[in-house]
Amino acid sequence: MRESIKLAWFFVVAIAAWFFLSIDPLDTALPIGYYNNKRIVQVALVCVIVSFFCLRIFRCTLFALSREQGLSRPWGVSLVFILASTLLSANPVHSGLETLHWVLLIGLFTAGVFVARAGLSETLLALLLVAHGLLVFKAMLNLAFELCGGVGLRPELILPSVDNIRFFNQVQAFIIPLLLVALRSPKFGRFAALFLFLNFLLMLVSGVRGLPLSLMIVGIAGWILLPRLRSNFHYTLLLFVSAFVSYLLIRVSYPESHLHNDIFRTHSSGRVMIWGELIESLSWSHLVLGSGSGSYSYSDFERIEGHPHNSILQFVFEWGGIATIALCVAVLRVLFQAWKSIQNNLHEVPTIAREGVLIAAAVSALYSLFSGLVVMPVPQTLIFLYMGLLWGGRIDAWEVHNRRRLSYRSLVSYPLIFLTLLTYVTLFSAYFVQQGSDPDAKRGPRLWVEGEQFQEFDQIKLLALP
């Protein structure tokens, strides 16, 4: 038990440090661009967490997960068809790197389970809220400077530490629901209300439409399915209306503002064209096998985005229909079990570790239908982490035992983990070296912000030891 608590605390610190370095409220990113910096930090976190599978207690958690057939079976089915799509893709090296990345992200899910079973979910989430609060504070300072200077609304200058303002909104999808639940906290309720208002104001200033739509739909569902939080939803609606009125006042006061991202715009920002083009490219074979992980980013589409701004369409095209259905079943299983656990323990006080994470997971899943949330470094990591927190935070969850009979697996696991991580880092590094070599090949962002196809496999020799 003592070993479990120590390891869980390490994960809490590591994940909190990753989040702080990723959102970078102090603007200390490496001179390679915000997006690439976030990807490097994510890869580092994945390597650190996966390396802990060498420890027996962490492997026991993964093996216990494998015995949860309602979760492991759909995951296993999806993995089989994802691997098959990768092997048959037009670029197995590129697709193989993306597939390996997705597989290793399961380590983040396992770490989330581990943290939840140690009872440290709220501690971790509180650290995420503090770090994001610093980012919001910095954004509000930027907004104040813009307004005081008489310039108006320029979201690309107001929202810090992002290459694209939507990357800021994607993180908000995981933070706003936590603040919603924290409204009932006797100690931090007022702070939660303040930062919830500020997040809504920044959301409106950014001109995002998919996020408020997702929040509204999940909010209505939450009002019905989580009756204990109805007062929270009412208060949240009041805060949103207040933020909306404040936004309108700013908008009227600065009519000459740069409002190309105005929330009242009626066009689809190219999404309808992207979705239509992708749907037309689908064949009957995509119902079984896809074109390979990452294949959208190097396929011959008119738009240069490395993702179609819709997770379901992306998964069907790249992984195939069977893998997509299996993955959706696994996600819905996690969400349903978390909700069922909440319903079975109605006498307990709502917490951000249960209701907050459940709402955030539902919002992010819905928002992924309008945004590239599933491929961006920060939200991609948070998806797996939140799902792990939900699965491990069930009151009726299993207990993990550090069984001696697993010790023999160390003989295989140590070299296997080492070789896997070596391959992972080597491929990612070689791919990074290749980026920018052909400006006309940009199809990003995806694994890297440039997103061009990884096909120069010989780049790996640049990293070979002398």
QUINORGI-V494198 format. One record per backbone hydrogen bond with DSSP energy under -0.5 kcal/mol. NH is the residue of the N-H (numbers start at 1). CO is the residue of the C=O. If there is no record, write none. Layout:
# QUINORGI-V494198
((NH & CO) (NH & CO))
This chain:
# QUINORGI-V494198
((5 & 1) (6 & 2) (7 & 3) (8 & 4) (9 & 5) (10 & 6) (11 & 7) (12 & 8) (13 & 9) (14 & 10) (15 & 11) (16 & 12) (17 & 13) (18 & 14) (19 & 15) (20 & 16) (21 & 17) (22 & 18) (23 & 19) (24 & 20) (27 & 24) (32 & 30) (33 & 30) (37 & 33) (38 & 34) (39 & 35) (40 & 36) (41 & 37) (42 & 38) (43 & 39) (44 & 40) (45 & 41) (46 & 42) (47 & 43) (48 & 44) (49 & 45) (50 & 46) (51 & 47) (52 & 48) (52 & 49) (53 & 50) (54 & 51) (55 & 52) (59 & 55) (60 & 56) (61 & 57) (62 & 58) (63 & 59) (64 & 60) (65 & 61) (66 & 62) (67 & 63) (67 & 64) (68 & 65) (69 & 67) (71 & 68) (72 & 68) (73 & 69) (75 & 71) (76 & 72) (77 & 73) (78 & 74) (79 & 75) (80 & 76) (81 & 77) (82 & 78) (83 & 79) (84 & 80) (85 & 81) (86 & 82) (87 & 83) (88 & 84) (89 & 86) (90 & 291) (95 & 91) (96 & 92) (97 & 93) (98 & 94) (99 & 95) (100 & 96) (101 & 97) (102 & 98) (103 & 99) (104 & 100) (105 & 101) (106 & 103) (107 & 104) (108 & 105) (109 & 105) (110 & 106) (111 & 107) (112 & 108) (113 & 109) (114 & 110) (115 & 111) (116 & 112) (117 & 113) (118 & 114) (119 & 116) (120 & 115) (124 & 120) (125 & 121) (126 & 122) (127 & 123) (128 & 124) (129 & 125) (130 & 126) (131 & 127) (132 & 128) (133 & 129) (134 & 130) (135 & 131) (136 & 132) (137 & 133) (138 & 134) (139 & 135) (140 & 136) (141 & 137) (142 & 138) (143 & 139) (144 & 140) (145 & 141) (146 & 142) (147 & 143) (148 & 144) (149 & 145) (150 & 147) (151 & 146) (152 & 146) (154 & 152) (157 & 154) (158 & 154) (159 & 155) (160 & 158) (167 & 164) (168 & 164) (168 & 165) (169 & 165) (170 & 166) (171 & 167) (172 & 168) (173 & 169) (174 & 171) (175 & 171) (175 & 172) (176 & 172) (179 & 175) (180 & 176) (181 & 177) (182 & 178) (183 & 179) (183 & 180) (184 & 181) (185 & 182) (189 & 185) (192 & 188) (193 & 189) (194 & 190) (195 & 191) (196 & 192) (197 & 193) (198 & 194) (199 & 195) (200 & 196) (201 & 197) (202 & 198) (203 & 199) (204 & 200) (205 & 201) (206 & 202) (207 & 203) (207 & 204) (208 & 203) (213 & 209) (214 & 210) (215 & 211) (216 & 212) (217 & 213) (218 & 214) (219 & 215) (220 & 216) (221 & 217) (222 & 218) (223 & 219) (224 & 220) (225 & 221) (226 & 222) (229 & 226) (230 & 227) (233 & 229) (234 & 230) (235 & 231) (236 & 232) (237 & 233) (238 & 234) (239 & 235) (240 & 236) (241 & 237) (242 & 238) (243 & 239) (244 & 240) (245 & 241) (246 & 242) (247 & 243) (248 & 244) (249 & 245) (250 & 246) (251 & 247) (252 & 248) (253 & 249) (254 & 250) (255 & 252) (257 & 254) (259 & 257) (262 & 259) (265 & 262) (271 & 268) (274 & 270) (275 & 271) (276 & 272) (277 & 273) (278 & 274) (279 & 275) (280 & 276) (281 & 277) (282 & 278) (282 & 279) (286 & 283) (287 & 284) (288 & 285) (289 & 285) (290 & 319) (291 & 317) (292 & 318) (295 & 292) (297 & 294) (298 & 295) (299 & 296) (301 & 299) (311 & 368) (314 & 310) (315 & 311) (316 & 312) (317 & 313) (318 & 314) (319 & 315) (320 & 315) (320 & 316) (321 & 286) (322 & 287) (324 & 320) (325 & 321) (326 & 322) (327 & 323) (328 & 324) (329 & 325) (330 & 326) (331 & 327) (332 & 328) (333 & 329) (334 & 330) (335 & 331) (336 & 332) (337 & 333) (338 & 334) (339 & 335) (340 & 336) (341 & 337) (342 & 338) (343 & 339) (344 & 340) (345 & 342) (346 & 343) (348 & 345) (354 & 351) (355 & 351) (356 & 351) (357 & 352) (358 & 354) (359 & 355) (360 & 356) (361 & 357) (362 & 358) (363 & 359) (364 & 360) (365 & 361) (366 & 362) (367 & 363) (368 & 364) (369 & 366) (370 & 367) (371 & 367) (375 & 372) (376 & 372) (380 & 376) (381 & 377) (382 & 378) (383 & 379) (384 & 380) (385 & 381) (386 & 382) (387 & 383) (388 & 384) (389 & 385) (390 & 386) (391 & 387) (392 & 388) (393 & 389) (394 & 391) (397 & 394) (401 & 399) (403 & 401) (406 & 403) (407 & 404) (409 & 406) (410 & 407) (411 & 408) (412 & 409) (413 & 409) (414 & 410) (416 & 412) (417 & 413) (418 & 414) (419 & 415) (420 & 416) (421 & 417) (422 & 418) (423 & 419) (424 & 420) (425 & 421) (426 & 422) (427 & 423) (428 & 424) (429 & 425) (430 & 426) (431 & 427) (432 & 428) (433 & 429) (434 & 430) (435 & 431) (437 & 434) (441 & 438) (442 & 439) (443 & 450) (446 & 448) (455 & 453) (457 & 455) (459 & 456) (460 & 457) (461 & 458) (462 & 459) (463 & 460) (464 & 461))
